[in-house]
Amino acid sequence: MFNRLIAIIYMLFMAVSSAMLFVLCLAVWLLTVLVDRRLVLLHKLTCFWGALYVWLLPFWRLRIEQKQKFATDKTYVVVANHQSQLDILISFCLFRHFKWVSKAEIFKVPFIGWNMALNRYIRLRRGQPDSVRQMYADCNSTLDSGSSIFMFPEGTRSLRGEPGNFKPGAFIMAKNAGVPILPVAIHGTRDALPKQSMNFHGRQQMVIRVLDEISADEVERCDPKELADKVRQRIVDALVDMGEAQSSAK
């Protein structure tokens, strides 16, 4: 009952604060859209918005590792494993510039989805070839403009914790655009907020680790399926290491 009460209070706070923060984001968009073509300032404010919901819950602890590997002067296709809806919030805590690729339905969510549209994040309707083609076109244009793309190549959240198969789309995109791939490993969010659950699950340690990039030259040489398997294995190895480190710290 206590955990459920915390979850209700947390969701109410998110609803109220999202309305206020959207107004602030809209004001920033109106003031900067003509001079800040990549919407860097708006995305930074959105990062604060997302990170706020991690910072304010004292039972959650987030450790960010190797953030410096996400260079601010490079354009990447960023790929991460997907355990929970919290993956999105803790990725914002990196405070790096990127555009999300997200399901089109999310853009309809009041305030949060509207802000995604303001940021020109990229929408995708699964199973619709026209939408997939448009997504590729939007991603290519975004990468050409100097903004990184952030994707979950599993396509959905994992139920077991270990990453599922990585779909090749992100890797085809990086190859076509001639940009490096930046793998990111996320650990602990599944325990904090499991799939198909909105309950609070007690004190949790979460970790997000930026891994070594795969250079544009290596991306060019490799087959997209080979790249997908290589990146997935790197993330799996990192998750094992993160799990072992967390167990030894207890």
C-alpha positions as CSV (number, residue, x, y, z in Angstrom):
1,M,0.0,0.0,0.0
2,F,2.9,2.4,0.9
3,N,4.6,1.7,-2.5
4,R,1.4,2.3,-4.4
5,L,0.8,5.6,-2.5
6,I,4.3,6.8,-3.5
7,A,3.6,5.9,-7.1
8,I,0.3,7.8,-7.1
9,I,1.9,10.9,-5.6
10,Y,4.8,10.7,-8.0
11,M,2.5,10.4,-11.0
12,L,0.4,13.4,-9.8
13,F,3.6,15.5,-9.5
14,M,4.6,14.5,-13.0
15,A,1.3,15.6,-14.4
16,V,1.2,19.0,-12.6
17,S,4.9,19.8,-13.3
18,S,4.7,18.7,-16.9
19,A,2.0,21.3,-17.6
20,M,4.2,24.0,-16.1
21,L,7.4,22.9,-17.7
22,F,5.7,22.6,-21.1
23,V,4.7,26.3,-20.9
24,L,8.4,27.1,-20.1
25,C,9.6,25.0,-23.0
26,L,7.1,26.6,-25.3
27,A,8.4,30.1,-24.3
28,V,12.0,29.0,-25.0
29,W,10.9,27.6,-28.4
30,L,9.2,30.8,-29.4
31,L,12.3,32.9,-28.4
32,T,15.0,30.7,-29.9
33,V,13.5,28.7,-32.9
34,L,14.7,31.3,-35.5
35,V,18.3,31.4,-34.2
36,D,18.8,28.0,-32.7
37,R,18.1,25.8,-35.7
38,R,19.0,22.5,-33.9
39,L,17.0,23.5,-30.8
40,V,20.0,22.9,-28.5
41,L,18.7,25.1,-25.7
42,L,15.2,23.6,-25.9
43,H,16.7,20.1,-25.6
44,K,18.8,21.1,-22.6
45,L,15.7,22.4,-20.9
46,T,14.0,19.1,-21.8
47,C,16.9,17.2,-20.3
48,F,16.4,19.1,-17.1
49,W,12.7,18.2,-17.2
50,G,13.4,14.5,-17.6
51,A,16.2,14.5,-15.1
52,L,14.1,16.2,-12.5
53,Y,11.9,13.1,-12.1
54,V,15.0,11.1,-11.3
55,W,16.6,13.6,-8.9
56,L,13.5,14.2,-6.8
57,L,12.8,10.6,-5.8
58,P,15.3,10.0,-3.0
59,F,14.9,6.2,-3.2
60,W,16.5,6.2,-6.7
61,R,20.2,6.5,-7.1
62,L,21.7,7.1,-10.5
63,R,25.4,6.7,-11.4
64,I,26.6,8.0,-14.7
65,E,29.8,6.4,-16.0
66,Q,32.2,7.5,-18.8
67,K,30.0,10.4,-19.8
68,Q,33.1,12.0,-21.4
69,K,32.9,9.4,-24.2
70,F,29.8,11.1,-25.5
71,A,31.8,13.9,-27.2
72,T,29.9,17.2,-27.6
73,D,31.6,18.0,-30.9
74,K,30.6,14.7,-32.7
75,T,27.4,13.5,-34.3
76,Y,26.4,9.9,-33.4
77,V,23.7,7.3,-33.8
78,V,23.4,6.4,-30.1
79,V,22.0,3.0,-29.3
80,A,21.0,1.6,-25.9
81,N,19.4,-1.4,-24.4
82,H,15.8,-0.9,-23.2
83,Q,14.6,-2.2,-19.8
84,S,12.1,0.3,-18.6
85,Q,10.4,3.6,-19.3
86,L,12.9,5.1,-16.9
87,D,15.6,4.5,-19.6
88,I,14.4,7.7,-21.3
89,L,14.6,9.8,-18.1
90,I,18.1,8.6,-17.1
91,S,19.3,9.2,-20.7
92,F,18.2,12.8,-20.4
93,C,20.6,12.9,-17.3
94,L,23.5,12.7,-19.7
95,F,22.7,16.3,-20.8
96,R,24.0,15.7,-24.3
97,H,22.3,16.9,-27.5
98,F,20.3,14.3,-29.5
99,K,16.9,13.7,-31.0
100,W,14.8,10.7,-29.9
101,V,13.2,8.3,-32.3
102,S,9.9,7.4,-30.7
103,K,6.6,5.8,-31.3
104,A,4.2,8.2,-32.9
105,E,1.6,7.6,-30.2
106,I,3.8,9.2,-27.6
107,F,3.6,12.5,-29.4
108,K,-0.1,12.6,-28.6
109,V,0.5,12.6,-24.8
110,P,-0.4,16.0,-23.4
111,F,2.6,18.3,-22.6
112,I,5.3,15.6,-22.8
113,G,4.4,14.6,-26.4
114,W,3.7,18.2,-27.4
115,N,7.2,19.1,-26.2
116,M,8.7,16.2,-28.2
117,A,7.1,17.7,-31.3
118,L,8.6,21.1,-30.4
119,N,12.0,19.5,-30.1
120,R,11.6,17.9,-33.6
121,Y,12.1,14.4,-32.2
122,I,11.4,11.8,-34.8
123,R,8.2,9.8,-34.8
124,L,7.7,6.3,-36.1
125,R,4.5,4.3,-36.7
126,R,5.5,0.7,-36.4
127,G,4.4,-1.7,-39.2
128,Q,3.7,1.2,-41.7
129,P,6.3,1.2,-44.5
130,D,5.6,4.9,-45.4
131,S,6.3,5.9,-41.8
132,V,9.5,3.9,-41.7
133,R,10.7,5.6,-44.9
134,Q,9.8,9.0,-43.5
135,M,11.7,8.1,-40.2
136,Y,14.8,7.3,-42.2
137,A,14.5,10.5,-44.1
138,D,14.0,12.5,-41.0
139,C,17.0,10.8,-39.2
140,N,19.3,11.4,-42.2
141,S,18.3,15.1,-42.3
142,T,18.8,15.4,-38.5
143,L,22.3,13.7,-38.7
144,D,23.2,16.0,-41.6
145,S,22.3,19.0,-39.5
146,G,24.7,17.9,-36.7
147,S,22.3,16.5,-34.2
148,S,22.8,12.9,-32.9
149,I,20.0,10.3,-33.0
150,F,19.1,8.2,-29.9
151,M,17.4,4.8,-30.5
152,F,16.6,1.6,-28.7
153,P,17.3,-1.0,-31.4
154,E,15.4,-3.7,-29.6
155,G,12.3,-1.8,-30.5
156,T,10.6,-2.6,-27.2
157,R,11.4,-3.1,-23.5
158,S,13.0,-6.3,-22.4
159,L,11.0,-8.5,-20.0
160,R,14.0,-10.5,-18.8
161,G,16.6,-7.8,-18.5
162,E,19.0,-9.2,-21.1
163,P,18.8,-7.3,-24.3
164,G,16.8,-8.9,-27.1
165,N,18.0,-9.0,-30.7
166,F,19.0,-5.6,-32.1
167,K,17.2,-4.6,-35.3
168,P,19.5,-3.4,-38.1
169,G,17.7,0.0,-38.8
170,A,20.0,2.1,-36.5
171,F,23.1,0.6,-38.0
172,I,22.0,1.0,-41.6
173,M,21.3,4.6,-40.8
174,A,24.8,5.2,-39.3
175,K,26.4,3.5,-42.3
176,N,24.4,5.6,-44.8
177,A,25.1,8.8,-42.9
178,G,28.8,8.0,-42.4
179,V,28.7,8.7,-38.6
180,P,30.0,6.7,-35.6
181,I,27.8,4.5,-33.4
182,L,27.8,5.2,-29.7
183,P,26.7,2.3,-27.5
184,V,25.1,3.0,-24.1
185,A,24.4,0.4,-21.4
186,I,21.6,0.9,-18.9
187,H,21.4,-1.1,-15.8
188,G,18.9,-1.3,-12.9
189,T,15.9,0.5,-14.4
190,R,14.0,-2.8,-14.9
191,D,14.0,-3.3,-11.1
192,A,12.9,0.3,-10.4
193,L,10.0,0.3,-12.9
194,P,9.3,-3.1,-14.6
195,K,7.4,-3.3,-17.8
196,Q,3.7,-3.2,-17.4
197,S,4.0,-1.8,-13.9
198,M,3.5,1.7,-12.5
199,N,4.1,0.8,-8.9
200,F,7.0,2.1,-6.8
201,H,9.5,-0.7,-6.1
202,G,11.6,0.6,-3.3
203,R,15.3,1.8,-3.2
204,Q,17.1,1.2,-6.4
205,Q,20.6,1.8,-7.8
206,M,20.6,2.6,-11.6
207,V,23.6,3.0,-13.8
208,I,24.1,4.5,-17.3
209,R,27.4,3.8,-18.9
210,V,28.7,5.3,-22.2
211,L,30.8,2.8,-24.0
212,D,33.5,3.2,-26.6
213,E,32.3,4.5,-29.9
214,I,32.4,2.4,-33.1
215,S,34.2,4.8,-35.6
216,A,32.6,5.9,-38.8
217,D,35.4,4.0,-40.7
218,E,34.5,0.7,-38.9
219,V,30.8,1.3,-39.5
220,E,31.6,1.7,-43.2
221,R,33.5,-1.6,-43.3
222,C,31.0,-3.7,-41.4
223,D,27.7,-5.2,-42.5
224,P,24.7,-3.7,-40.5
225,K,23.8,-7.1,-39.0
226,E,27.4,-7.6,-37.9
227,L,27.4,-4.2,-36.4
228,A,24.1,-4.9,-34.6
229,D,25.5,-8.1,-33.1
230,K,28.8,-6.5,-32.1
231,V,27.1,-3.6,-30.4
232,R,24.6,-5.8,-28.6
233,Q,27.5,-8.0,-27.3
234,R,29.3,-4.9,-26.0
235,I,26.3,-3.8,-24.1
236,V,25.7,-7.3,-22.7
237,D,29.3,-7.5,-21.5
238,A,28.9,-4.0,-19.9
239,L,25.7,-5.1,-18.2
240,V,27.4,-8.2,-16.7
241,D,30.2,-6.0,-15.4
242,M,27.8,-3.4,-14.0
243,G,25.8,-6.2,-12.3
244,E,28.9,-7.7,-10.7
245,A,30.1,-4.3,-9.5
246,Q,26.8,-3.6,-7.9
247,S,26.7,-7.1,-6.2
248,S,30.2,-6.6,-4.8
249,A,29.3,-3.1,-3.4
250,K,26.4,-4.5,-1.3
